[in-house]
Amino acid sequence: MGQRNRLQFIILGLLNQQPQTGYDLAKAFENEIGEFWQAQHSQIYPMLKRLEAAGEITHEDTVTGEKLAKKQYTLTPTGREKLVAWVSQPSPELTPNKDEFILKLYFIKDVDDPRIQPMLREQYRLHQAQLAHLQQRQATVFPDTSTIDQAYGHYLILDHAIAREAHYVSWLTQYLTPED
């Protein structure tokens, strides 16, 4: 199933949480959803039209400020049924990780290649920063057990992302040599 097909379920799921504009949905991909799934405006807006044509969402024109009209999208009962059916299905496939750094490493054959250590250091800095960001998000979004109980699946995803980044940093550390 391609990213485009899964995008419909992400949008249905976000609208199941609350009515949102296309802009609000796009912003979700910059924050929480963006930690594990990417989508651009050019994908989101056509999918909204498709979902609306299928009767899975509907919109209401709202005005903000003096003249700015926005479409506020809402999930329909048909859309909710589709979302529930999708969440209930098994997920029996592993999704390949598209990590360009790992791909580049594959093509380096010599242990003494001068590109390896700078690449490892760069990735260490990036993953260390991502780990700190995720830990901060967890502290902000889930400050207590009641907030965890209200969005347990989201908490599990964030916890998984933290464990993944901590492991990546640990793995990189094994192969880093001290800088001169």
Secondary structure, DSSP 8 states (H G I E B T S, - for coil): --HHHHHHHHHHHHHHHS-EEHHHHHHHTTTTGGGT----HHHHHHHHHHHHHTTSEEEEEEEETTTEEEEEEEE-HHHHHHHHHHHHS----------HHHHHHHT---TT-TTHHHHHHHHHHHHHHHHHHHHHHHHHH-SSHHHHHHTHHHHHHHHHHHHHHHHHHHHHHHH-----
